Amino acid sequence: MNNIKRLPYGIADFEYVMRDNLYYVDKTMYIPILEEQPNYLMFIRPRRFGKSLLLSMLKTYYDKAKKDQFEEIFGSLWIGKHPTPLMGRYQVMHLDFSQIGGSIDELEKKFDKYLALMLNAFVRKYADDYPDYFIEEFFKEECGTNKLIMITTVARSLKIPMYLIIDEYDNFTNVVLSEKGEEVYHKMTHAEGFYRDVFKKFKGTFERIFFTGVSPVTLDDLTSGFNIGWNISTLFYFDKLLGFSTEEVREMFTYYKGVGMLPGDCDIEAMIEEMRPWYDNYCFAEECLKDSNRVFNSDMVLFYLRNYIMYKSSPKNMLDPNTKTDYNKLKKLIQLDRLDGDRKGVLRKIAEEGEIVAEVLPSFPAYQLVKPEMFVSLLFYYGMLTIKGTYGQQLILGIPNNNVRMQYYNYLMENYSPACGIDTKDLVTMFTRMTFDGKWQELLQYMCDCYKQLSSVRDAIEGERNIQGFFMAYLSLCNYYIIAPELELNHGYCDLFLLPNMTHYQANHSYILELKYLPKADYSEETAQEQWDKAVKQINDYAVAPRVEALRQGTKLHKIIVQFCGWEAVRMEEV
């Protein structure tokens, strides 16, 4: 058992992973490709994709202090057999700006103090490379920025190559932007702002720089001072630099099954397919659309695997509880409470339709975030959208998976809840009756009544998409079903298919819902009946699609149509 590799869930220290026999998904084959790029690189990825572990690996690989341990640490990996000439060449400085906290009013002091502490540790580590007189003078200086200038001067004279690695370069600047606004943020990142100033000094000090974050906003505002960086976030070479490919997931699961940590009768392909709608489908480069192999969120895969190892089954709730923390951070980052109508409209459109046509911009300044097109790019970098296809020279950006879809539904529910009066506790019993007893009328009537109360919300938009978004948001709270919107059946797209979650619950009933809408101005008995008749034909066609037999998994399938006139449900029947 001591030889079985432990899961690296939540571990970002590469050397610890390798020395303490944790499982590592090898990404070292990207090192030569990274070295072919310009010397100053920026890489943006969503949270929980393994950025910190990647940086830790690069730090260990290039660190001259680790050169003699290369075979011990990297020998089992791809780069162990294909080292580059730059291996072990540099004094490496590693900064993590998520460590800078405290009062925003004291941020400049906190930043300088952190910089000073890290530079002190840096000089102690490489003390043998510096003359005694320098070290003595260096430690007398207290200002972090002045220490950086001193190192720059002596390193140039001694021709010492240095590599700077920065994790979460935008962490505290995003906090400032969301909590204090653009004016305070602008003072930090423009003119003689301290953050912009120190980046200018970085540029003159280090031979190579690699830094990561979740947003390109700060990147754009810094480039007037740091003007030779290269953003590799959407280059197809690096689409799978972070996250896991399907093959990497398969190899990992096969390993744990082989060593007896997973049940001998478990079906790895079935497990992958169960995870795919929840954790997969990220595409970060247009050129990679040709490759059907998308990217899994690595943190979510490890969450699933850990649960399977511990309990011999997949988690009942496919969402890692840490997702709630991520959503709260996301709310701050995109300033949900301060969004104007246009950007609220963008979120609502994506939540209700599942996609949007736009361009992904490599960077943009903070003041342009009020523009909806910039906001869409921001959602892409946060992992709230991914590349699904092309439309002319534009991209079709869609919701990547159910994990992200739930975050959009949370946004919808936060907008709906104060006005519609839904008590989510009341839904649980109704969901249970619907799933196991086929008693759907109580739940759907309750939701229709609550939707009618939304008419009091001035900025809400009537229409079929709005209704569908409302139903999707609240039905997604039901763990008994996987909600599939716009599922393709018989060359059409049903509004909602409630797929029974048979992995965890022995449901007896499944549902196809068609939601139809007529504006009050267009309503008449004749038009309503005509729409109803078309809906009946549609839903019957969906029900006989070849896929449906497999999707309903032996449950009784109910075909339900709900017809709305304005905000009010005027007809609801099973056909």
C-alpha positions in Angstrom: 0.0 0.0 0.0 2.9 2.4 0.7 3.9 2.3 -3.0 0.4 3.3 -4.2 0.4 6.9 -5.4 -1.9 9.2 -3.3 -4.2 11.7 -4.9 -2.8 15.2 -5.2 -6.2 16.8 -4.4 -5.6 20.4 -3.3 -1.7 20.0 -3.5 0.2 22.6 -5.4 3.8 21.8 -4.4 5.4 19.9 -7.3 8.4 18.7 -5.4 6.3 17.4 -2.6 4.1 15.5 -5.1 7.1 13.8 -6.7 9.0 13.0 -3.5 6.0 11.8 -1.5 4.7 9.6 -4.2 1.6 11.4 -5.2 0.0 10.9 -8.7 1.2 13.5 -11.2 -0.4 14.0 -14.6 2.8 14.7 -16.7 2.8 18.2 -18.3 6.6 18.4 -18.7 6.4 17.8 -22.4 5.2 21.4 -22.8 8.5 22.8 -21.5 10.3 22.9 -24.8 7.3 24.5 -26.5 7.2 27.2 -23.8 10.9 27.8 -24.3 10.2 28.5 -28.0 7.9 31.4 -27.1 9.1 34.9 -26.2 10.8 35.3 -22.9 7.9 37.0 -21.0 4.8 34.9 -21.0 1.3 35.4 -19.6 -1.1 32.5 -19.2 -4.8 32.9 -18.2 -6.9 30.0 -17.0 -10.0 29.6 -14.7 -9.8 28.7 -11.1 -9.1 25.0 -10.2 -7.2 24.1 -13.3 -3.8 23.4 -11.8 -2.0 26.7 -12.4 -0.2 26.7 -9.1 1.1 23.2 -9.6 2.3 24.0 -13.1 4.3 27.0 -11.8 5.7 24.9 -9.0 6.9 22.4 -11.6 8.5 25.1 -13.8 10.2 26.6 -10.7 11.7 23.3 -9.7 12.9 22.5 -13.3 14.7 25.8 -13.9 16.1 26.3 -10.4 19.9 26.0 -10.3 19.7 24.9 -6.7 17.8 21.8 -7.8 20.0 21.0 -10.8 21.8 18.1 -9.1 18.5 16.6 -8.1 17.1 16.6 -11.6 17.2 12.8 -12.1 15.6 12.2 -8.7 12.7 14.6 -9.2 12.1 14.4 -13.0 13.6 11.1 -13.9 10.2 9.3 -14.3 8.7 12.1 -16.4 8.9 13.0 -20.1 11.3 15.8 -19.5 13.6 13.5 -17.5 14.5 11.8 -20.8 14.4 15.1 -22.9 16.0 17.9 -20.8 16.5 21.2 -22.4 19.7 23.3 -22.3 17.9 25.7 -19.9 17.3 23.1 -17.2 18.8 24.3 -13.9 20.1 27.5 -15.4 18.3 30.2 -13.3 18.0 31.7 -9.9 14.2 31.4 -9.7 12.0 33.9 -7.8 8.5 32.7 -7.1 5.8 35.2 -6.1 2.2 34.4 -5.1 0.1 37.6 -5.0 -2.8 35.8 -3.4 -0.7 36.0 -0.2 -1.1 39.8 -0.2 -4.2 40.7 1.9 -5.3 43.0 4.6 -6.7 46.5 4.3 -6.9 47.9 0.8 -5.9 51.3 2.1 -2.6 49.7 3.2 -2.1 47.6 0.0 0.9 49.4 -1.3 2.7 48.9 2.1 1.6 45.3 2.2 2.8 44.7 -1.3 6.2 46.2 -0.6 6.6 44.3 2.6 5.7 41.0 0.8 8.2 41.8 -2.0 10.9 42.6 0.6 10.3 39.3 2.4 10.5 37.3 -0.8 13.6 39.0 -2.0 15.3 38.4 1.4 14.5 34.7 1.0 15.7 34.8 -2.6 19.1 36.3 -1.7 19.6 33.9 1.3 19.0 31.0 -1.0 21.5 32.1 -3.6 23.9 33.8 -1.2 26.9 32.0 -2.6 26.4 33.8 -5.9 26.7 37.3 -4.5 29.7 39.2 -2.9 29.7 39.7 0.8 29.5 43.5 0.5 26.3 43.3 -1.5 24.6 40.9 1.0 25.5 43.2 3.9 24.1 46.3 2.2 21.1 44.4 0.8 19.8 43.3 4.3 20.2 46.8 5.6 17.7 48.1 3.1 14.0 47.7 4.2 12.1 48.8 1.1 11.2 46.0 -1.2 11.3 48.1 -4.4 14.8 49.3 -3.5 15.9 45.8 -2.8 14.7 44.8 -6.3 16.8 47.7 -7.8 19.9 46.5 -5.9 19.5 42.9 -7.1 19.0 44.2 -10.7 22.3 46.1 -10.5 24.4 43.4 -9.1 22.9 40.6 -11.2 23.6 42.6 -14.4 27.2 43.2 -13.4 27.7 39.5 -12.5 25.7 38.3 -15.5 23.4 36.2 -13.3 20.4 34.8 -15.2 17.1 35.0 -13.2 13.6 33.7 -13.8 10.5 35.2 -12.3 7.4 33.2 -11.7 4.2 34.9 -10.5 1.1 33.1 -9.4 -2.3 34.9 -9.4 -0.7 38.2 -10.7 -4.2 39.7 -10.7 -5.5 38.5 -7.4 -5.5 41.6 -5.3 -6.0 44.0 -8.2 -9.3 42.2 -9.0 -10.3 42.6 -5.4 -9.5 46.4 -5.6 -11.5 46.7 -8.8 -14.6 45.0 -7.4 -14.5 46.5 -3.9 -13.0 50.0 -4.4 -13.8 50.7 -8.0 -12.0 51.8 -11.1 -10.5 55.0 -9.6 -8.4 53.3 -6.9 -7.6 50.5 -9.3 -6.4 53.0 -11.9 -4.0 54.6 -9.4 -2.3 51.3 -8.9 -2.0 50.2 -12.5 -1.4 53.4 -14.4 1.1 56.4 -14.5 3.3 56.0 -11.5 1.1 53.5 -9.7 3.1 51.2 -7.5 1.9 48.0 -9.2 2.7 49.2 -12.7 6.0 50.6 -11.5 7.2 47.3 -10.0 6.3 45.4 -13.2 8.5 47.8 -15.2 11.3 46.9 -12.8 10.6 43.2 -13.3 11.0 43.6 -17.0 14.5 45.0 -16.6 15.6 42.5 -14.0 14.6 39.0 -15.1 15.7 37.1 -18.2 12.5 35.2 -18.3 9.1 35.8 -16.7 6.0 33.5 -16.6 2.9 34.6 -14.8 -0.7 33.3 -14.5 -4.1 34.6 -13.4 -7.8 34.3 -14.0 -8.4 37.6 -15.8 -6.6 39.6 -18.6 -8.0 42.9 -17.3 -4.9 43.8 -15.1 -2.7 42.5 -17.9 -4.0 45.1 -20.4 -3.7 47.9 -17.9 -0.1 46.9 -17.1 1.1 46.6 -20.6 1.9 50.2 -21.1 4.7 49.6 -18.6 5.3 46.0 -19.2 5.0 46.1 -23.0 6.9 43.1 -24.2 4.7 40.3 -22.7 3.2 37.6 -24.8 -0.3 36.2 -23.9 -0.3 32.5 -24.8 -3.8 31.8 -23.3 -5.6 31.0 -26.6 -2.7 29.5 -28.5 -3.6 26.0 -29.6 -0.3 24.6 -28.5 -1.3 25.2 -24.9 -5.0 24.2 -25.0 -4.3 21.2 -22.7 -1.4 22.6 -20.8 -3.7 22.7 -17.8 -6.7 20.5 -17.0 -6.9 16.9 -18.0 -7.5 15.4 -21.4 -9.7 12.3 -21.7 -6.7 10.1 -22.2 -5.1 11.5 -19.0 -8.3 10.8 -17.0 -8.5 7.3 -18.4 -4.9 6.6 -17.6 -5.3 7.9 -14.0 -8.5 5.9 -13.4 -6.9 2.7 -14.9 -3.9 3.1 -12.5 -6.2 3.3 -9.4 -8.3 0.4 -10.6 -5.1 -1.6 -11.3 -3.8 -1.1 -7.7 -7.1 -2.0 -6.2 -8.2 1.4 -5.0 -11.2 1.3 -7.3 -13.7 -1.6 -7.4 -12.6 -4.4 -9.8 -15.9 -4.3 -11.6 -16.1 -0.6 -12.1 -16.5 0.6 -15.7 -13.9 3.3 -16.4 -15.5 4.4 -19.7 -18.9 4.7 -17.9 -17.3 6.8 -15.2 -15.7 9.1 -17.8 -19.1 9.5 -19.5 -20.7 10.3 -16.2 -18.2 13.0 -15.5 -18.2 14.5 -19.0 -21.4 16.6 -18.8 -20.3 18.0 -15.4 -16.5 18.6 -15.7 -15.5 18.4 -19.4 -15.9 20.3 -22.7 -13.5 23.2 -22.2 -11.9 24.4 -25.4 -9.5 27.4 -25.2 -8.3 27.7 -28.8 -10.4 27.9 -32.0 -8.0 25.6 -33.8 -8.7 22.8 -31.3 -12.4 22.6 -32.4 -11.2 20.0 -34.8 -10.1 17.8 -31.9 -13.1 16.1 -30.2 -10.9 15.6 -27.1 -11.9 18.5 -24.8 -10.4 19.5 -21.5 -11.7 18.4 -18.1 -11.5 20.6 -15.0 -8.7 18.8 -13.1 -9.9 19.7 -9.7 -13.4 18.3 -10.3 -12.0 15.0 -11.7 -9.9 14.6 -8.5 -13.0 15.4 -6.4 -14.9 12.6 -8.2 -12.1 10.1 -8.0 -11.5 10.7 -4.4 -15.2 10.1 -3.6 -15.1 6.9 -5.7 -12.1 5.6 -3.9 -13.6 6.4 -0.5 -17.2 5.2 -1.0 -16.9 3.0 -4.1 -19.4 5.1 -6.0 -19.6 8.5 -7.6 -20.6 11.5 -5.5 -24.4 12.0 -5.0 -23.8 15.7 -5.7 -21.5 16.0 -8.7 -20.5 19.5 -7.6 -17.4 19.9 -5.4 -18.6 21.9 -2.4 -15.7 24.3 -3.1 -17.7 25.4 -6.2 -19.9 27.5 -3.8 -16.8 29.4 -2.8 -15.8 29.9 -6.4 -19.2 31.3 -7.2 -19.0 33.8 -4.4 -15.6 34.9 -5.7 -17.0 35.1 -9.2 -19.8 37.3 -8.1 -17.3 39.8 -6.7 -15.1 39.6 -9.8 -17.8 40.3 -12.3 -19.5 42.7 -9.9 -23.0 41.2 -10.2 -24.5 43.8 -7.9 -23.2 46.6 -10.1 -24.1 45.2 -13.6 -26.0 47.5 -15.9 -28.9 46.3 -18.1 -26.8 45.3 -21.1 -24.5 43.1 -19.1 -27.4 41.6 -17.2 -28.9 40.9 -20.5 -25.7 39.1 -21.6 -25.9 36.8 -18.5 -29.6 36.2 -19.0 -29.1 35.3 -22.7 -26.3 32.9 -21.9 -28.3 31.3 -19.0 -31.4 30.9 -21.0 -30.0 30.0 -24.5 -26.8 28.3 -23.4 -24.6 30.2 -25.9 -23.7 33.6 -27.4 -21.9 34.7 -30.6 -18.9 37.0 -29.8 -15.1 37.4 -30.2 -12.6 36.6 -27.5 -10.3 39.5 -27.0 -6.7 38.8 -25.7 -6.9 41.7 -23.2 -9.0 44.8 -22.4 -8.7 47.7 -19.9 -10.9 47.8 -16.8 -12.9 50.9 -17.9 -14.2 48.9 -21.0 -15.8 46.2 -18.8 -19.0 48.2 -19.1 -19.2 47.1 -22.8 -21.1 43.8 -23.2 -18.6 42.5 -25.8 -15.7 42.9 -23.3 -17.9 41.3 -20.6 -18.3 38.2 -22.7 -14.5 37.8 -23.1 -14.2 38.1 -19.3 -16.7 35.3 -18.8 -14.6 33.2 -21.3 -11.4 33.7 -19.3 -13.2 32.9 -16.0 -14.3 29.5 -17.5 -18.0 30.5 -17.6 -17.9 30.2 -21.4 -15.9 28.0 -23.8 -15.5 27.8 -27.5 -18.2 25.6 -29.1 -17.9 26.6 -32.8 -17.6 29.4 -35.3 -20.0 31.7 -37.0 -18.1 33.5 -39.7 -15.2 35.2 -38.1 -16.9 35.2 -34.7 -16.9 32.4 -32.2 -19.9 30.5 -30.7 -19.2 30.6 -27.0 -21.3 28.2 -24.9 -21.7 27.0 -21.3 -19.1 24.2 -21.0 -20.8 21.9 -18.6 -23.4 21.4 -15.8 -21.0 22.6 -13.1 -20.8 26.0 -14.8 -24.5 25.9 -15.8 -25.4 25.7 -12.1 -23.5 29.0 -11.5 -25.6 30.7 -14.2 -28.7 29.2 -12.6 -27.6 30.6 -9.2 -27.4 34.0 -10.8 -30.9 33.6 -12.3 -32.3 32.4 -9.0 -30.8 35.4 -7.1 -32.6 37.6 -9.6 -35.9 35.7 -9.4 -36.1 34.8 -5.8 -37.0 38.1 -4.2 -39.9 38.6 -6.7 -41.3 35.1 -7.3 -41.5 33.9 -3.7 -40.2 30.4 -4.2 -39.2 28.7 -1.1 -36.7 26.0 -2.2 -37.5 23.9 0.9 -41.0 23.5 -0.4 -39.6 22.1 -3.7 -37.8 19.0 -2.1 -41.0 17.1 -1.2 -42.6 18.0 -4.6 -39.5 16.8 -6.4 -39.7 13.5 -4.5 -43.4 12.9 -5.4 -42.7 13.8 -9.0 -39.7 11.4 -9.2 -41.1 8.3 -7.4 -44.9 8.7 -7.7 -45.3 10.5 -11.0 -47.2 13.3 -9.3 -45.9 16.2 -11.3 -48.9 18.6 -11.2 -48.2 20.0 -7.8 -44.6 21.0 -8.6 -45.3 22.5 -12.0 -48.3 24.4 -10.9 -46.4 25.8 -8.0 -43.6 26.9 -10.3 -46.1 28.5 -12.7 -47.7 30.4 -9.9 -44.3 31.6 -8.7 -43.4 32.6 -12.3 -46.6 34.7 -12.5 -45.3 36.8 -9.5 -42.3 37.8 -11.6 -44.5 40.2 -13.5 -43.8 42.6 -10.7 -40.1 42.8 -11.7 -39.7 45.7 -14.1 -36.5 44.5 -15.9 -37.7 41.0 -16.4 -38.4 40.0 -20.0 -41.4 38.0 -21.1 -40.9 35.3 -23.6 -40.3 31.6 -24.1 -36.6 31.8 -23.3 -37.3 33.7 -20.0 -39.8 31.0 -19.0 -37.3 28.2 -19.9 -34.5 29.9 -17.9 -36.8 30.1 -14.9 -37.8 26.4 -15.1 -34.2 25.3 -15.7 -32.9 27.2 -12.8 -35.3 25.8 -10.2 -35.5 22.3 -11.7 -31.7 22.1 -11.5 -32.1 22.0 -7.7 -33.5 18.5 -8.0 -30.8 15.9 -7.5 -33.1 13.1 -8.9 -32.6 14.4 -12.4 -30.0 15.8 -14.8 -31.7 18.6 -16.6 -30.9 18.6 -20.3 -32.1 21.8 -22.1 -32.4 21.9 -25.9 -31.7 18.2 -26.2 -31.7 17.1 -29.9 -34.4 14.4 -30.6 -35.6 13.5 -34.1 -34.1 16.6 -35.7 -35.7 18.9 -33.2 -34.8 20.3 -29.8 -37.0 19.7 -26.8 -37.2 22.5 -24.3 -36.3 20.3 -21.2 -35.6 16.6 -20.7 -35.5 15.5 -17.1 -33.0 12.6 -17.3 -33.3 10.2 -14.3 -30.1 10.1 -12.2 -30.2 6.4 -11.9 -26.6 6.2 -10.6 -27.8 7.5 -7.2 -31.6 7.1 -7.2 -34.0 4.5 -8.5 -36.4 6.9 -10.1 -39.7 5.7 -11.5 -40.6 8.6 -13.8 -38.9 10.8 -16.4 -40.2 13.9 -18.2 -40.1 15.8 -21.4 -41.3 19.4 -20.9 -42.4 21.8 -23.7 -42.9 25.4 -22.6 -44.9 27.5 -25.0 -45.5 31.2 -24.9 -47.9 33.7 -26.5 -47.8 37.4 -25.9 -51.0 38.8 -24.5 -51.4 41.0 -27.5 -51.4 37.9 -29.8 -53.6 35.7 -27.7 -56.8 34.2 -29.1 -58.4 30.8 -28.7 -57.6 30.1 -32.3 -53.8 31.0 -32.1 -53.5 29.2 -28.7 -55.0 26.0 -30.1 -52.8 26.2 -33.2 -49.7 26.5 -31.0 -50.9 23.7 -28.8 -51.5 21.3 -31.7 -48.0 22.0 -33.0 -46.6 21.4 -29.5 -48.4 18.1 -29.3 -46.9 16.9 -32.6 -43.4 18.1 -31.5 -43.4 16.4 -28.1 -44.8 13.1 -29.6 -42.0 13.2 -32.2 -39.4 13.7 -29.5 -40.8 10.8 -27.5 -40.3 8.3 -30.3 -36.7 9.3 -31.0 -34.3 6.3 -30.9 -32.3 7.9 -28.1 -35.2 8.3 -25.7 -35.4 4.6 -24.8 -31.9 4.7 -23.5 -32.3 8.1 -21.9 -35.4 7.2 -19.8 -33.6 4.1 -18.5 -36.8 2.0 -17.9 -38.8 4.8 -16.2 -42.2 5.9 -17.3 -41.9 8.8 -19.6 -44.3 11.7 -19.2 -44.8 14.3 -22.0 -46.0 17.6 -20.6 -46.9 20.8 -22.3 -47.3 24.1 -20.4 -48.7 27.0 -22.4 -48.2 30.6 -21.2 -50.0 33.8 -22.1 -47.8 36.6 -20.9 -46.8 35.7 -17.3 -49.7 33.3 -16.7 -49.9 29.5 -17.5 -53.2 29.1 -19.2 -53.0 25.4 -20.1 -50.9 22.5 -18.7 -51.5 18.9 -19.7 -49.8 15.5 -20.1 -50.2 14.2 -23.7 
